[in-house]
Amino acid sequence: MNSTNPASTRSTRRRFGARAAAALLGAAALVIAAPLAAQAHVTATPDTATAGGHGTITVAFSHGCDGSPTTSLAITIPEGIASVSPTLTPGWQIDVQRDGENGPVSLITYTADQAVPDGIRAALVLGVQYAEDSAGETLAFPVNQVCEVGNTNWAEIADAGVDPHSLDAPAPTVTVGEAASDEHGSGDSDEHGSDSAGSDEHDMTDASASESTEASALPVVLGGAGLVLGAGALVVALLAFRRTRS
């Protein structure tokens, strides 16, 4: 009669348990790391962005320089912005630089009264008017993030077809849409008086928003796939363990 060594059984069980745990930890790392990688940049988020139109842009960050707290952000204003007004934000001092004595604003520096710790999100808002001829342009807002130790110059511009998140320090960008149509203008209308050009623009905006949502969800989808694979590895490990015990 074959006898089972209890110590050997426990050792086998520990080995399979360790392999299963490693598979789950690997899958969990994919779920967590993918969304964080997409968020580890300085971002510029407009409420609306149309040529000749007014709006706001929120410049935000949630990290320091290799862990060092942030003391200031210097935001370079691109030529596609006709005018800009920094929003007064509690806890921050504002310095505005212009091109020439009465020229357009070229640089806005926000300096924190107290350094912002790594892992704490801060958001700064700019009121802007987009240039009349900026439709279809992607405007870059290079940001120099200065910390208690070191700095990060978020100024890299992605080439056509390159994912900005693949760059080490991509500049925040805003894409400007076509000028909003005049609701009382002479555009083509259907029999109910609706402006077909405005409808097309609305459809394009919806499509753009949909694509943006899909793009932002991609890291989560990939992470979820990794978790599924990890769970599958656990099932395989458990089945193999049962066969070994048998």
Sequence and secondary structure as in RCSB ss.txt:
>XXXX:A:sequence
MNSTNPASTRSTRRRFGARAAAALLGAAALVIAAPLAAQAHVTATPDTATAGGHGTITVAFSHGCDGSPTTSLAI
TIPEGIASVSPTLTPGWQIDVQRDGENGPVSLITYTADQAVPDGIRAALVLGVQYAEDSAGETLAFPVNQVCEVG
NTNWAEIADAGVDPHSLDAPAPTVTVGEAASDEHGSGDSDEHGSDSAGSDEHDMTDASASESTEASALPVVLGGA
GLVLGAGALVVALLAFRRTRS
>XXXX:A:secstr
     HHHHHHHHHHHHHHHHHHHHHHHHHHHHHHHHHHSS EEEES  BTT EEEEEEEE   BTTB EEEEEE
E  TTEEEEEE   TTEEEEEEESSSSS EEEEEEEEEEEE TT  EEEEEEEEE TT TT EEE  EEEEESS 
EEEE B   TT  GGGSSSB  EEE B     TTS   B TT  BHHHHHHHHHHHHHHHHHHHHHHHHHHHHHH
HHHHHHHHHHHHHHHHHHHH 
